[in-house]
């Protein structure tokens, strides 16, 4: 490259850099899309719609393109913000290509969003806010507490594809009221938390007005209106069956947190009281509570009795760091369970008949999952109800799983609806189901395995009971 070419290259590179900076600046200056309706008297300036034709209706680029158009429209009418109120995806055939004959290869989709362009009001705050129908990323929000009907759609959210998961090295081990956990404070935005701690292992959407993410099996972070409101080391609603599906994360599952640089997981209460200043009292709930004006740090202890001396000691088991106004959210788990089990049964019947079951079609009929476990950069498990998991990899269906209770439900949340997979029903004994085992089935102790052209079915029976009752089934798809 001669000097003239080098100068041209440098000038062109500078031009591209300035152009990129300009684009980023414009995008950041556009009115924001709200996750919640303002809880004061805001003004709707206009209601508008944008649409585009695409062969990639699930693409992140498609959604971003449409949302950017809406935000530019909001800017043009001096709106402060916008609320997404509707989304439609319609399939059409390109008859010009197929000479009037329908062809899936020539299918296009029309994706549209509708939004209210609003002028913000004074006095808006985060108390008692109503969820918007769609969040700022264009994804449908379901108020699971009040949902009683199944919402079916052919199109489901497809996560952004990354080259690798972000699992940064974390050196900060501090847990305190002043500085939060590992440098993450209560009130921090969701995006900032993920940037600091990395991609979460699991995410749950079943709590009213709240998103919960987990790192490994012992760090749980709760967000409301996109802000961190609670961090805890244990989440009681998850059963051991579900927890064991979540991949371990060395740093987080080693419980590295330190209080005052000395108190750690499994420390004795006597050590806690000697290190921490002030009047440290253990409550009747075996808790030590420390608070400031905004937040509270609660330490949870368990009792251990020495059988020789009869002395009781108290051991630090976990913690919760939370906003002082935090109240535990309600949740909904099984309001669509029957319809989902029926859908899974139909999918299994298709496999038995040597028909292909496509992930996109199955996911659309099952509806939005309660949560998602990330296994790797291109593999995940979706959680649909208290018994059902669907595993996928590279947009392909990998397995269907029906298990014992995934959640520790109480009171009104508990349901008694056994799952069914063809002729195999949860709670039935091996002898009751034996007549349905195909010729050539492999049987060993508490396991029965059936091989077919497109799948492998594994049935697990409880060997601790005399009858040997069916408690788990997995369909591994080839």
C-alpha positions as CSV (number, residue, x, y, z in Angstrom):
1,X,0.0,0.0,0.0
2,X,1.5,3.4,-1.1
3,X,1.2,6.6,0.9
4,X,-1.8,7.9,-1.2
5,X,-3.7,4.7,-0.7
6,X,-2.9,4.8,3.0
7,X,-4.3,8.3,3.4
8,X,-7.5,7.3,1.6
9,X,-7.8,4.3,3.8
10,X,-7.4,6.4,7.0
11,X,-9.9,9.0,5.9
12,X,-12.4,6.3,4.9
13,X,-12.0,4.6,8.3
14,X,-12.5,7.9,10.2
15,X,-15.6,8.5,8.2
16,X,-17.0,5.0,9.1
17,X,-16.2,5.6,12.7
18,X,-18.0,8.9,12.8
19,X,-21.0,7.4,11.0
20,X,-21.2,4.6,13.5
21,X,-21.0,7.1,16.4
22,X,-23.7,9.2,14.8
23,X,-26.0,6.1,14.5
24,X,-25.4,5.1,18.1
25,X,-26.1,8.7,19.3
26,X,-29.3,8.9,17.3
27,X,-30.5,5.6,18.6
28,X,-29.8,6.6,22.2
29,X,-31.6,9.9,21.8
30,X,-34.9,8.3,20.6
31,X,-37.8,8.1,23.1
32,X,-37.8,5.0,25.2
33,X,-40.2,2.1,25.1
34,X,-41.8,1.6,28.5
35,X,-42.3,-1.8,30.2
36,X,-45.0,-0.3,32.5
37,X,-47.9,2.2,32.1
38,X,-47.1,5.4,34.0
39,X,-49.2,5.6,37.2
40,X,-50.1,9.3,36.7
41,X,-52.2,11.2,34.1
42,X,-50.0,10.9,30.9
43,X,-51.2,12.1,27.5
44,X,-51.5,9.9,24.4
45,X,-50.3,12.1,21.6
46,X,-51.0,9.6,18.9
47,X,-51.5,5.9,18.2
48,X,-49.4,4.6,15.3
49,X,-48.4,1.4,13.5
50,X,-45.4,0.2,11.6
51,X,-45.1,-3.0,9.5
52,X,-42.6,-4.8,7.3
53,X,-42.5,-7.8,5.0
54,X,-39.9,-10.4,5.8
55,X,-39.0,-14.0,5.5
56,X,-37.4,-13.9,9.0
57,X,-40.4,-13.0,11.4
58,X,-38.4,-14.2,14.4
59,X,-35.2,-12.3,13.6
60,X,-33.9,-9.9,16.2
61,X,-33.1,-7.5,13.3
62,X,-36.7,-7.5,12.2
63,X,-37.9,-6.6,15.7
64,X,-35.2,-3.9,16.1
65,X,-36.0,-2.4,12.7
66,X,-39.7,-2.1,13.6
67,X,-39.1,-0.7,17.1
68,X,-36.6,1.8,15.8
69,X,-39.2,3.0,13.3
70,X,-41.7,3.5,16.1
71,X,-39.3,5.4,18.2
72,X,-38.5,7.7,15.3
73,X,-42.2,8.3,14.8
74,X,-42.4,9.2,18.5
75,X,-39.5,11.6,18.2
76,X,-41.2,13.3,15.2
77,X,-44.2,14.3,17.3
78,X,-42.2,15.2,20.3
79,X,-43.4,12.3,22.4
80,X,-41.4,11.5,25.6
81,X,-42.0,7.7,25.4
82,X,-44.1,5.0,23.8
83,X,-46.0,1.9,24.9
84,X,-46.3,-1.1,22.7
85,X,-49.9,-2.2,22.6
86,X,-50.2,-4.8,19.9
87,X,-48.1,-7.1,17.6
88,X,-49.3,-9.2,14.7
89,X,-47.5,-11.7,12.5
90,X,-49.3,-12.8,9.3
91,X,-48.1,-15.3,6.8
92,X,-48.8,-14.7,3.1
93,X,-47.9,-16.6,-0.1
94,X,-45.9,-15.1,-2.9
95,X,-48.0,-16.1,-5.9
96,X,-45.8,-14.3,-8.4
97,X,-43.1,-16.8,-7.7
98,X,-45.2,-19.9,-7.6
99,X,-47.5,-19.0,-10.6
100,X,-50.6,-18.9,-8.3
101,X,-49.8,-22.1,-6.4
102,X,-49.2,-22.1,-2.7
103,X,-45.6,-23.0,-1.7
104,X,-44.0,-22.8,1.7
105,X,-40.7,-22.1,0.1
106,X,-42.1,-18.8,-1.2
107,X,-43.8,-17.8,2.0
108,X,-43.4,-14.3,3.4
109,X,-44.6,-12.8,6.6
110,X,-45.9,-9.3,7.5
111,X,-44.9,-8.3,11.0
112,X,-46.5,-5.2,12.6
113,X,-46.3,-3.4,15.9
114,X,-48.8,-0.8,17.2
115,X,-47.9,1.8,19.9
116,X,-49.2,4.7,21.9
117,X,-46.9,7.7,21.6
118,X,-47.2,9.5,25.0
119,X,-46.2,12.7,26.8
120,X,-44.9,11.7,30.3
121,X,-46.5,13.1,33.4
122,X,-45.1,14.4,36.7
123,X,-45.2,12.2,39.7
124,X,-44.6,8.9,37.9
125,X,-43.0,6.3,40.1
126,X,-42.6,2.5,40.3
127,X,-45.4,1.9,42.8
128,X,-48.4,-0.2,41.6
129,X,-47.6,0.1,38.0
130,X,-49.5,-1.9,35.4
131,X,-47.5,-4.0,33.0
132,X,-47.5,-2.9,29.3
133,X,-48.7,-5.6,26.9
134,X,-45.2,-5.8,25.3
135,X,-41.9,-5.0,26.9
136,X,-39.1,-2.7,25.5
137,X,-37.7,-5.6,23.4
138,X,-41.0,-6.3,21.7
139,X,-41.8,-9.5,23.6
140,X,-45.3,-10.2,24.8
141,X,-45.8,-9.8,28.6
142,X,-48.3,-12.1,30.3
143,X,-49.7,-11.3,33.7
144,X,-49.6,-14.9,34.8
145,X,-51.6,-14.3,38.0
146,X,-54.7,-13.5,36.1
147,X,-54.2,-15.6,33.0
148,X,-56.8,-18.3,32.7
149,X,-56.8,-19.1,29.0
150,X,-54.1,-20.5,26.8
151,X,-52.4,-18.0,24.5
152,X,-51.3,-19.8,21.4
153,X,-49.1,-18.4,18.7
154,X,-47.0,-19.9,15.9
155,X,-44.1,-17.5,16.7
156,X,-42.1,-17.6,19.9
157,X,-39.1,-15.5,21.1
158,X,-35.8,-16.7,19.7
159,X,-32.8,-15.7,21.8
160,X,-30.0,-13.7,20.3
161,X,-27.3,-16.0,19.0
162,X,-23.8,-15.4,20.6
163,X,-20.4,-16.8,19.8
164,X,-20.0,-17.8,23.5
165,X,-21.6,-17.2,26.9
166,X,-20.2,-14.4,29.0
167,X,-18.8,-15.9,32.2
168,X,-16.4,-13.2,33.5
169,X,-13.8,-13.7,36.2
170,X,-15.2,-12.1,39.4
171,X,-12.7,-11.1,42.1
172,X,-14.9,-9.1,44.4
173,X,-16.4,-11.3,47.1
174,X,-17.9,-8.6,49.4
175,X,-21.5,-8.9,50.7
176,X,-22.6,-5.8,52.6
177,X,-25.4,-3.3,53.0
178,X,-23.3,-0.5,51.6
179,X,-21.8,-2.2,48.5
180,X,-24.2,-5.0,47.8
181,X,-23.0,-8.4,46.5
182,X,-19.8,-8.6,44.4
183,X,-20.1,-4.9,43.7
184,X,-23.7,-5.2,42.5
185,X,-26.1,-2.9,44.5
186,X,-29.8,-3.0,45.1
187,X,-31.4,-0.7,42.4
188,X,-28.9,-1.6,39.7
189,X,-30.4,-2.1,36.2
190,X,-30.8,-5.6,34.7
191,X,-28.3,-4.8,31.9
192,X,-25.6,-3.6,34.3
193,X,-26.0,-6.7,36.5
194,X,-25.5,-9.0,33.5
195,X,-22.5,-7.0,32.3
196,X,-20.9,-7.4,35.7
197,X,-21.9,-11.0,36.6
198,X,-22.2,-12.4,33.1
199,X,-25.0,-14.3,31.4
200,X,-27.4,-16.0,33.9
201,X,-27.8,-19.8,34.2
202,X,-31.6,-19.6,34.3
203,X,-34.4,-17.0,34.0
204,X,-38.0,-17.2,35.4
205,X,-41.0,-15.2,34.2
206,X,-43.7,-16.8,36.4
207,X,-43.7,-14.2,39.2
208,X,-46.2,-11.3,38.9
209,X,-44.3,-8.1,37.9
210,X,-41.0,-9.7,38.5
211,X,-38.2,-11.4,36.6
212,X,-35.9,-13.7,38.5
213,X,-32.5,-14.8,37.2
214,X,-30.1,-17.4,38.8
215,X,-26.4,-17.9,38.7
216,X,-25.7,-21.5,39.3
217,X,-27.9,-22.9,42.0
218,X,-27.3,-20.6,44.9
219,X,-27.5,-17.0,43.7
220,X,-31.0,-15.6,42.8
221,X,-31.6,-12.0,41.7
222,X,-35.1,-10.4,41.5
223,X,-35.9,-7.5,39.2
224,X,-38.9,-5.2,39.1
225,X,-39.3,-2.5,36.4
226,X,-35.8,-3.5,35.2
227,X,-34.2,-2.8,38.6
228,X,-32.6,-5.2,41.1
229,X,-34.8,-5.4,44.3
230,X,-33.6,-8.6,46.0
231,X,-30.6,-11.0,46.0
232,X,-30.9,-14.3,47.9
233,X,-28.8,-17.4,48.2
234,X,-31.8,-19.7,48.2
235,X,-35.2,-19.8,46.3
236,X,-37.6,-22.1,48.1
237,X,-40.1,-22.7,45.3
238,X,-37.6,-24.7,43.2
239,X,-37.6,-28.4,44.0
240,X,-34.3,-30.4,44.0
241,X,-35.4,-32.1,40.7
242,X,-35.4,-28.7,39.0
243,X,-32.3,-27.3,40.7
244,X,-30.4,-30.4,39.5
245,X,-31.2,-29.4,35.9
246,X,-29.4,-26.1,36.3
247,X,-25.6,-26.3,35.4
248,X,-23.3,-25.6,38.3
249,X,-21.2,-22.5,38.1
250,X,-17.9,-22.9,40.1
251,X,-17.6,-19.3,41.4
252,X,-21.3,-18.9,42.4
253,X,-21.9,-22.4,43.7
254,X,-18.8,-22.3,45.9
255,X,-20.7,-19.6,47.9
256,X,-17.7,-17.3,48.0
257,X,-19.4,-14.3,49.6
258,X,-17.8,-12.6,52.6
259,X,-19.2,-10.3,55.2
260,X,-16.7,-7.9,56.8
261,X,-14.0,-9.9,55.0
262,X,-14.4,-12.7,57.6
263,X,-17.9,-14.1,57.8
264,X,-18.6,-16.7,55.2
265,X,-21.1,-19.5,54.4
266,X,-21.3,-22.0,57.4
267,X,-19.8,-19.5,59.9
268,X,-21.0,-19.9,63.5
269,X,-23.4,-17.3,65.1
270,X,-20.7,-16.7,67.7
271,X,-18.3,-15.7,65.0
272,X,-20.8,-13.4,63.4
273,X,-21.5,-11.6,66.7
274,X,-17.8,-11.2,67.5
275,X,-17.0,-9.7,64.1
276,X,-20.0,-7.4,63.5
277,X,-20.5,-4.3,65.6
278,X,-23.8,-3.5,67.3
279,X,-26.4,-5.5,69.0
280,X,-26.7,-8.7,67.0
281,X,-29.8,-10.7,68.0
282,X,-31.0,-14.0,66.6
283,X,-34.8,-13.9,66.1
284,X,-37.3,-16.7,66.7
285,X,-37.1,-17.4,62.9
286,X,-33.3,-18.0,63.3
287,X,-32.5,-14.8,61.5
288,X,-30.2,-11.8,62.0
289,X,-31.5,-8.6,60.4
290,X,-29.3,-5.6,59.6
291,X,-30.9,-2.5,58.0
292,X,-30.2,1.0,56.8
293,X,-32.5,3.6,55.4
294,X,-33.0,1.8,52.1
295,X,-32.1,-1.9,52.3
296,X,-31.9,-4.9,54.6
297,X,-29.4,-7.7,54.9
298,X,-31.0,-10.8,56.4
299,X,-28.7,-13.7,57.5
300,X,-30.4,-17.2,57.9
301,X,-29.1,-19.7,60.4
302,X,-29.9,-23.4,61.1
303,X,-29.5,-25.1,64.5
304,X,-27.1,-28.0,65.2
305,X,-27.2,-29.9,68.4
306,X,-24.2,-31.7,69.8
307,X,-25.4,-35.1,71.0
308,X,-22.6,-35.5,73.5
309,X,-22.7,-32.2,75.2
310,X,-26.3,-31.2,74.4
311,X,-25.2,-27.8,73.3
312,X,-26.9,-26.1,70.4
313,X,-24.9,-24.0,67.9
314,X,-26.2,-21.9,65.0
315,X,-24.7,-22.1,61.5
316,X,-25.0,-19.4,58.8
317,X,-26.8,-21.1,55.8
318,X,-27.6,-18.1,53.6
319,X,-28.7,-14.5,53.1
320,X,-31.1,-12.1,51.5
321,X,-30.2,-8.6,50.5
322,X,-33.3,-6.6,49.6
323,X,-35.0,-3.3,49.2
324,X,-36.9,-2.4,52.5
325,X,-40.2,-2.2,50.5
326,X,-39.7,-5.6,49.0
327,X,-42.7,-8.0,49.4
328,X,-42.6,-11.6,48.0
329,X,-44.4,-11.9,44.6
330,X,-47.2,-14.2,43.8
331,X,-46.9,-16.6,41.0
332,X,-48.8,-18.8,38.6
333,X,-47.5,-22.2,37.4
334,X,-50.1,-24.6,36.2
335,X,-52.9,-22.5,34.7
336,X,-52.1,-24.0,31.2
337,X,-50.9,-27.4,32.3
338,X,-53.7,-29.5,30.9
339,X,-53.5,-28.0,27.4
340,X,-49.7,-28.3,27.4
341,X,-49.8,-31.9,28.4
342,X,-52.4,-32.6,25.6
343,X,-50.0,-30.8,23.2
344,X,-47.1,-32.9,24.3
345,X,-49.2,-36.0,24.0
346,X,-50.0,-35.1,20.4
347,X,-46.3,-34.5,19.7
348,X,-45.4,-37.9,21.1
349,X,-48.1,-39.6,18.9
350,X,-46.6,-37.9,15.8
351,X,-43.2,-39.4,16.7
352,X,-44.7,-42.8,17.2
353,X,-46.2,-42.5,13.7
354,X,-42.7,-41.6,12.3
355,X,-43.6,-37.9,11.8
356,X,-41.3,-35.1,12.4
357,X,-42.0,-32.7,15.3
358,X,-40.6,-29.2,14.7
359,X,-39.5,-27.1,17.6
360,X,-41.0,-23.8,16.4
361,X,-44.4,-25.5,15.9
362,X,-44.4,-27.2,19.3
363,X,-43.2,-24.1,21.1
364,X,-45.9,-22.0,19.5
365,X,-48.6,-24.4,20.7
366,X,-47.2,-24.7,24.2
367,X,-47.1,-21.0,24.7
368,X,-44.7,-18.9,26.6
369,X,-42.5,-20.9,29.0
370,X,-42.3,-20.1,32.8
371,X,-38.5,-20.0,32.5
372,X,-35.4,-21.1,30.6
373,X,-32.3,-22.9,31.7
374,X,-29.2,-22.1,29.6
375,X,-27.1,-25.2,29.0
376,X,-24.6,-23.7,26.4
377,X,-24.4,-21.0,23.9
378,X,-26.8,-22.8,21.6
379,X,-28.7,-25.2,23.9
380,X,-31.4,-24.6,26.5
381,X,-34.3,-26.1,28.5
382,X,-37.7,-24.4,28.6
383,X,-39.8,-24.9,31.7
384,X,-43.6,-25.0,30.9
385,X,-45.3,-26.2,34.1
386,X,-44.7,-28.2,37.3
387,X,-43.8,-31.3,35.3
388,X,-42.7,-30.4,31.7
389,X,-39.4,-29.6,30.2
390,X,-38.5,-29.2,26.5
391,X,-34.8,-29.2,25.6
392,X,-33.5,-27.7,22.3
393,X,-30.2,-27.2,20.6
394,X,-29.4,-25.1,17.5
395,X,-33.2,-24.6,17.0
396,X,-33.8,-28.3,16.9
397,X,-35.9,-30.3,19.3
398,X,-33.7,-32.6,21.5
399,X,-35.9,-34.1,24.2
400,X,-39.3,-34.0,25.9
401,X,-39.2,-34.5,29.6
402,X,-42.0,-35.3,32.1
403,X,-40.8,-35.3,35.7
404,X,-41.9,-35.3,39.4
405,X,-42.8,-31.9,40.8
406,X,-40.4,-29.2,39.6
407,X,-41.8,-26.7,42.2
408,X,-42.5,-26.8,45.9
409,X,-46.1,-25.6,45.7
410,X,-48.3,-24.8,48.7
411,X,-51.9,-24.0,49.3
412,X,-53.8,-22.7,46.4
413,X,-50.9,-23.2,44.1
414,X,-50.8,-27.0,44.5
415,X,-52.6,-29.1,41.8
416,X,-53.2,-32.8,41.4
417,X,-53.0,-33.4,37.6
418,X,-50.8,-36.4,36.7
419,X,-49.0,-36.2,33.4
420,X,-49.7,-38.7,30.6
421,X,-47.6,-39.8,27.6
422,X,-49.5,-42.0,25.3
423,X,-50.5,-45.0,27.5
424,X,-48.0,-44.2,30.2
425,X,-49.5,-42.3,33.1
426,X,-47.6,-40.8,36.1
427,X,-48.3,-42.8,39.3
428,X,-49.2,-46.1,37.6
429,X,-47.1,-49.2,38.5
430,X,-44.8,-51.1,36.2
431,X,-47.2,-54.1,36.3
432,X,-50.2,-51.9,35.3
433,X,-48.3,-50.6,32.3
434,X,-46.4,-53.7,31.3
435,X,-48.9,-54.7,28.6
436,X,-48.0,-51.4,26.8
437,X,-44.3,-52.1,26.6
438,X,-43.5,-52.9,23.0
439,X,-41.8,-56.2,22.0
440,X,-38.0,-55.6,22.3
441,X,-38.2,-53.1,25.2
442,X,-35.2,-53.1,27.4
443,X,-36.0,-53.5,31.1
444,X,-33.5,-53.2,34.0
445,X,-34.6,-52.8,37.6
446,X,-36.4,-49.4,37.8
447,X,-35.9,-48.5,34.1
448,X,-37.7,-49.4,30.9
449,X,-36.3,-48.2,27.6
450,X,-38.0,-48.3,24.2
451,X,-36.1,-47.8,20.9
452,X,-37.9,-46.5,17.8
453,X,-36.9,-45.1,14.5
454,X,-37.1,-41.4,15.5
455,X,-36.8,-41.5,19.3
456,X,-35.8,-43.3,22.4
457,X,-38.3,-43.5,25.3
458,X,-37.1,-44.0,28.9
459,X,-39.5,-44.6,31.7
460,X,-38.3,-44.5,35.4
461,X,-40.2,-46.3,38.2
462,X,-39.8,-45.6,41.9
463,X,-37.9,-48.5,43.4
464,X,-38.5,-47.3,46.9
465,X,-42.2,-48.2,46.7
466,X,-43.5,-51.7,46.6
467,X,-45.5,-51.1,43.5
468,X,-42.8,-49.3,41.6
469,X,-44.7,-46.3,40.4
470,X,-43.9,-44.3,37.2
471,X,-42.4,-40.9,38.1
472,X,-40.4,-39.8,35.1
473,X,-40.4,-40.1,31.3
474,X,-38.0,-38.8,28.7
475,X,-38.3,-38.8,24.9
476,X,-34.9,-38.4,23.3
477,X,-35.4,-37.3,19.7
478,X,-32.9,-38.5,17.0
